Amino acid sequence: MSSLVALSVSIGVLGGVATALSLGPLSGIVLIWVAFIAWACYFAIGGDQKALQNTIVCGILGAVVAWVALLVILSIPLGETLTVPIWAGVVVAGSVLVMCLLAHVEYFSSIPASVLGYASVAAYALQTEGAFTMEALSSAGTSNALVVVAISVVVGAVFGMISGKVGGMLSSE
């Protein structure tokens, strides 16, 4: 079979497995949408060993930077003076600037992976009831956006790597 068909079959089957796991035994631990984002990122930045490393390291870097930004927004009461949207905008601008400048360090060189990790933490925290609180963000458990996003990034990147290898084995090209 062609390499495109082989990779499509591999991603489809493993996507179903990842979904079943994230909705079943890994529910609340792995967010399937974050896993799929990391999976896509793995292929978008090369689909090789370096892409696996960059997806995981930079995805988690972005998640950590977003998590710190959320803590700053909640813990420094400038929101009362500037209004919350302006204060949040200032914090996001500064944190994203620092995150992107970290791309000068080779281990943090994938800005797309960092941005995807950042966006995933922000999305989870802002869209999940009770997740954008000091209590949730300082928890060591799965109520913390950083914890579930970091785990999901690793799972998604690993599934990306596996799907690439399985696709290669199925290909006749």
C-alpha positions in Angstrom: 0.0 0.0 0.0 1.2 3.6 -0.6 2.9 5.4 2.3 0.0 7.9 2.5 -2.6 5.1 2.8 -0.4 3.2 5.3 0.1 6.2 7.5 -3.7 7.1 7.2 -4.6 3.5 8.4 -2.1 3.7 11.2 -3.2 7.1 12.4 -6.9 6.1 12.1 -6.5 2.9 14.1 -4.2 4.4 16.7 -6.4 7.5 16.9 -9.3 5.2 17.8 -7.2 3.4 20.4 -6.1 6.7 21.9 -9.6 8.0 22.0 -10.9 4.8 23.7 -8.1 5.1 26.3 -8.7 8.8 27.0 -12.4 8.3 27.4 -12.0 5.0 29.4 -9.2 4.1 31.7 -7.2 7.4 31.2 -10.3 9.6 31.5 -9.4 12.8 33.3 -5.7 12.1 32.9 -5.3 12.3 29.1 -7.1 14.9 27.1 -7.7 13.5 23.7 -7.7 16.9 22.0 -4.3 17.8 23.5 -3.0 14.4 22.5 -4.1 14.9 18.9 -2.5 18.4 18.9 0.8 16.9 20.0 0.4 14.1 17.5 -0.1 16.6 14.7 2.8 18.7 16.0 5.1 15.7 15.9 4.5 15.3 12.2 4.4 19.0 11.4 7.9 19.5 12.9 9.5 16.6 11.2 8.1 13.2 12.3 11.4 11.9 13.5 13.3 11.4 16.8 14.2 15.2 17.1 10.5 16.0 16.4 9.5 13.6 19.3 11.9 15.4 21.6 10.9 18.9 20.5 7.2 18.1 20.7 7.5 16.8 24.3 10.1 19.3 25.6 8.7 22.4 23.9 5.0 21.4 24.4 5.7 21.1 28.1 7.7 24.3 28.1 4.7 26.1 26.6 2.4 24.5 29.2 4.6 25.6 32.1 4.8 29.2 30.8 1.0 29.4 30.4 0.6 27.9 33.9 2.9 30.5 35.4 1.0 33.3 33.4 -2.3 32.0 34.9 -0.8 32.0 38.4 0.4 35.6 37.9 -2.9 36.8 36.6 -4.7 35.3 39.6 -2.2 36.2 42.3 -1.2 39.8 41.4 -4.3 42.0 41.9 -3.5 44.5 39.1 -6.7 43.3 37.5 -8.6 45.5 39.9 -6.8 48.6 38.6 -6.3 47.8 35.0 -9.4 45.6 34.5 -8.9 41.9 34.1 -8.8 41.7 30.3 -6.0 44.3 30.1 -4.0 42.7 32.9 -4.4 39.3 31.4 -3.3 40.7 28.0 -0.2 42.2 29.5 0.7 39.0 31.3 0.1 36.9 28.2 2.2 39.3 26.0 5.1 39.1 28.4 5.0 35.4 28.9 4.7 34.5 25.2 7.6 36.9 24.5 9.8 35.1 27.0 8.7 31.7 25.7 9.5 32.6 22.1 12.8 34.1 23.1 13.7 30.8 24.8 13.9 29.3 21.3 17.4 30.6 21.2 18.2 27.6 23.5 18.3 24.5 21.3 16.2 22.3 23.6 13.4 24.9 23.3 13.8 25.7 19.6 10.3 24.6 18.4 8.1 27.7 18.8 5.1 25.9 17.3 5.3 23.1 19.9 5.7 25.7 22.7 2.7 27.7 21.5 0.5 24.6 21.2 1.4 23.6 24.8 0.7 27.2 26.0 -2.6 27.3 24.1 -3.7 23.9 25.5 -3.1 24.9 29.2 -4.9 28.2 28.6 -7.8 26.5 26.8 -8.2 23.9 29.5 -8.0 26.3 32.4 -10.3 28.9 30.9 -12.9 26.5 29.5 -13.1 23.9 32.2 -15.3 24.8 35.2 -13.2 25.3 38.3 -9.8 25.0 36.5 -8.9 28.7 36.6 -8.5 28.9 40.3 -5.4 29.0 42.6 -6.6 25.8 44.2 -6.8 23.9 40.9 -3.6 25.4 39.5 -1.6 24.6 42.6 -2.9 21.1 42.9 -0.5 18.2 42.3 -3.3 16.2 40.7 -5.4 16.0 37.6 -7.4 19.2 38.4 -4.3 21.1 37.5 -4.2 22.1 33.8 -0.4 21.8 33.7 -0.5 18.2 34.9 -3.1 16.9 32.4 -1.7 18.9 29.5 1.9 17.7 30.1 0.7 14.1 30.3 -1.4 14.5 27.2 1.4 16.1 25.2 3.7 13.1 26.0 1.0 10.6 25.1 0.2 12.4 21.9 3.8 12.7 20.8 4.4 9.0 21.5 1.3 8.0 19.6 2.6 10.1 16.7 5.9 8.3 16.7 4.2 4.9 16.9 1.8 5.7 14.1 4.7 6.8 11.9 6.6 3.6 12.6 3.5 1.4 12.0 2.7 3.4 8.8 6.3 2.7 7.6 5.9 -1.0 8.3 2.6 -1.1 6.4 3.9 0.8 3.4 5.1 -1.0 0.3 7.0 2.0 -1.0 
